[in-house]
Amino acid sequence: MLAEFNRSVAAERLAELLGSAGHEASVHRYTAGTRHRYEIFRVLADERTLLFLDRAWAQGYGELCGAPAEARSTRQVRHSRQLAEAAWRGVLMVSGPARSGSPGLRVPDLDTATVLMRAGRMMRLPVRMSTRPGGQLLLVMPAEAAA
């Protein structure tokens, strides 16, 4: 199993993206719960796909968080910005509204939080991170609060 979603649209989109990258993935639906029933949509993929995603994660992490040994070309800078935008697009698709009115996300691991902080800096987003039970809390601050 690669991922679980509570909406079929998200699961189908992931399977479609993996297919466009040359990897097969399928969406399986099942119903869970006893008194309150709900549907879960699982994306299943083979071991090759998991290795592909692990390599892609490591490469993207290096692009966004690594200190370059040499000056980056214009193309490399543009590619890093595209990675940053893609990271935040993905986050904003799954995050819910925070009580403060800013889009917020609780991230369980520090590596993902680091990627999002660096990506936010590249895009000049006023992002704040604090450690909370369950992981890191990332908040995109309103423009007037960031000044």
C-alpha positions in Angstrom: 0.0 0.0 0.0 1.3 3.4 -0.9 -1.3 5.8 0.5 -4.8 6.1 1.9 -7.3 8.8 1.2 -10.9 9.6 2.3 -11.8 10.9 -1.1 -11.6 9.0 -4.4 -10.6 12.1 -6.3 -7.3 12.4 -4.4 -6.5 8.6 -4.7 -7.3 8.7 -8.5 -5.1 11.7 -9.0 -2.1 10.0 -7.3 -2.6 6.9 -9.4 -2.9 9.1 -12.5 0.4 11.0 -11.7 2.2 7.7 -11.0 0.9 6.4 -14.4 2.2 9.5 -16.2 5.6 8.8 -14.6 5.6 5.3 -16.0 4.6 3.4 -12.9 1.4 1.4 -12.4 -0.8 2.1 -9.4 -4.4 1.1 -8.7 -7.1 2.5 -6.4 -9.0 0.1 -4.1 -12.1 1.2 -2.1 -13.2 -0.4 1.1 -15.7 0.5 3.8 -14.6 0.6 7.4 -16.1 1.4 10.7 -18.8 -0.3 12.7 -21.5 2.1 13.8 -20.3 4.9 11.7 -19.4 3.6 8.2 -16.9 5.5 6.0 -15.0 4.7 2.8 -11.2 4.5 2.5 -9.5 4.7 -0.9 -6.1 3.0 -1.0 -3.5 3.5 -3.7 -1.6 0.3 -4.3 1.7 0.1 -6.2 4.6 -2.3 -6.6 8.0 -2.2 -5.0 9.6 -0.5 -8.0 7.2 2.5 -7.6 8.1 2.8 -3.9 11.9 2.8 -4.8 11.2 5.4 -7.5 9.4 7.6 -4.9 12.2 7.2 -2.4 14.8 8.3 -4.9 12.6 11.2 -6.0 12.2 12.3 -2.4 15.9 12.2 -1.8 16.7 14.2 -4.9 14.0 16.8 -4.1 15.2 17.1 -0.5 18.7 17.7 -1.8 17.6 20.3 -4.3 15.6 22.2 -1.7 17.5 21.7 1.5 21.1 21.0 0.5 23.7 23.8 0.3 25.0 23.8 -3.3 28.7 23.2 -3.6 28.8 25.4 -6.7 26.6 28.3 -7.9 23.4 27.1 -9.4 22.5 27.8 -13.0 19.3 29.7 -13.9 17.7 26.4 -14.9 18.6 24.8 -11.6 17.1 27.8 -9.7 13.9 27.6 -11.8 13.7 23.8 -11.1 14.1 24.4 -7.4 11.3 27.0 -7.4 9.1 24.6 -9.3 9.8 21.9 -6.6 9.0 24.4 -3.9 5.7 25.3 -5.5 4.8 21.6 -6.0 5.5 20.9 -2.4 3.2 23.6 -1.2 0.5 22.8 -3.7 0.5 19.3 -2.3 0.4 20.5 1.3 -2.4 23.0 0.7 -4.5 20.2 -1.0 -4.5 18.1 2.2 -4.4 20.8 5.0 -7.4 22.2 6.7 -8.0 25.6 8.1 -6.2 26.5 11.3 -8.0 28.3 14.2 -5.9 31.4 13.5 -7.3 31.8 10.0 -3.9 30.9 8.4 -3.5 27.7 6.5 -1.9 25.3 8.9 -0.5 21.8 8.8 0.7 19.4 11.4 3.7 17.5 10.0 4.8 14.4 11.9 8.4 14.3 10.7 11.1 17.0 10.8 12.4 16.3 7.3 9.1 17.1 5.6 8.7 20.2 7.8 12.2 21.3 6.8 11.4 20.9 3.1 8.3 23.0 3.5 10.1 25.7 5.4 12.9 25.9 2.8 10.3 25.8 0.0 8.4 28.6 1.7 11.5 30.8 1.9 12.2 30.2 -1.8 8.7 31.5 -2.6 8.9 34.3 0.0 6.0 32.8 2.0 5.9 34.0 5.7 5.9 30.5 7.2 6.4 29.8 10.9 7.1 26.4 12.5 6.6 25.3 16.1 7.0 22.0 17.8 3.8 20.5 19.1 2.7 17.1 20.3 2.5 14.9 17.2 5.1 16.8 15.2 5.7 20.2 13.8 3.0 22.8 13.2 3.5 24.9 10.1 1.5 28.1 9.7 1.4 30.5 6.7 1.1 33.9 8.4 -1.1 36.6 6.9 0.9 39.3 5.2 0.2 42.0 7.8 1.3 39.6 10.7 4.6 38.7 8.9 5.7 42.4 8.5 
